[in-house]
Amino acid sequence: MSASLDQPLFTFGRLTAVRRIADAGYGASVADMRASEQDMLANVIIAYAAVLRDEKLVVIAHANLDQLTEQLDQINARYSARYATETDLQQTRSRIFSGQAQLEIAQGSLLASRNSFRNIVGRYPDALAPLPQLPPLPASIDDAQAAGSVNSPLLQSARFDLAAAQGRIAQARGNARPYVGLQASVARSPLTITSDDPRELTAQVQVGMTVPLYSGGLLSARINEARQLADAANQQLEQTARDVRENIASYWDQLAAARRALPAYNRAVAAAQSALDGATQQQLAGQVTSLDVLDTARDLLLSRQTQAQSEAQLFVQHALLLGAMGLLRADAFAPGTPAFDPSAYEATGWAGLPIGPLIRPIDAVAYDGRFKPTPVSVENDSEPGHNMAAEPNQQ
């Protein structure tokens, strides 16, 4: 029966490198998890808004068909009294057939949106509440970009990847340097013909140093490989930063355009409704034809459809902008939702005792993760004109 101990004392940064690689991998995993959480929330928001939008489009299609049916009744009465022609009658019927087709398409789109909702949420939607109020946005696009550079999980993951790559450089350099360790062993001698004492123990303690002498270029090649991989990670970090800035700027501008457009759509709906009411009265007085009324009804239908689509787009663009900045969280919709706490999974304070706290700072002195990255053109350009419009209910 025997027991042995092998304790590194000084590894020229090798232990520190392995620890930092592990820490960076853990940090990247947490960032990836938060990115996946944001993607899931964005998909739920898109599905939620799509169901509400398509429900409203079905109501609009129903109202349009009811209005056309009422118009057909009036045309039939006028046709019976010889105040309308066969052409007026057939034009109205044609619009009704089109309205029936649009209603079927709207209902099919609603069913598809409900299927998408079930796929993401796990059940079909039932009496959804109106779209909630989303968290406010930064005052300017520069503030939004600054928030994204700090909070974006994509950037955080890329930074951890670079840190891990630098750790691999230090690990490769440490493998090419000496290794000092403490080896200890204790054993109980077995019973033999010459010894019958079961309590006889042998112990051995030694401090040794291992030095790599020749590896045929393997160790230096691995150092060069680690440098190149770190260089690639550095360039990937810059590309990720550019992608995040592009997404923030694009969602910012699209949201600003949607905010400016929605009030115009609201006015268009009000104007189209007023025009339809006036045209209906003028038709009774014989001042306009039935085709004029039908055209006005079609304008109202298109305006209401575009209004419903713009309202949904406004909400989705706001949520996507929050996601691009890394600020799309569950507690924005359900206050009190506990956030993920990665510190609960960190190593316990007694890990590495009793000599770990002494070895770690000594070994960290020799940590060398330096490398000379290929120059990268850092894109941080800006231009005027990217101004956010006020929310429609504030205009």
Buried (B, 14 or more C-beta within 10 A) or exposed (E): EEEEEEEBBBBBBBBBBBBBBEBBBBBBEBBBBBBEBBEEBBBBBBBBBBBBBBBBBBEBBBBBBEBBEEBBEBBBEBBEEEEBBEEBBEBBBEBBEBBBEBBEEBBEBBEEBBEBBEEEEEEEBEEEEEBEEBEEBBEEBEEBBBBBBEBBBBBBBBBBBBBBBBBBBBBBBBBBBEBBBBEBBBBBBEEEEEEEEEEEEEEEEEEEEEEEEEEEEEBEEBBEEBBBBBBBBBBBBBEBBBBBBEBBBBBBBBBBBBBBBBBEBBEBBEEBBEBBEBBBEBBEEEEBBBBBBBBBBBBBBBBBBBBBBBBBBBBBBBBBBBBBBBBBBBEBBEEEEEEEEBEEEEEEEEEBEEEEEEBEEEBBEBBBBEBEBEEEEEEEEEEEEBEBBEBBEEE
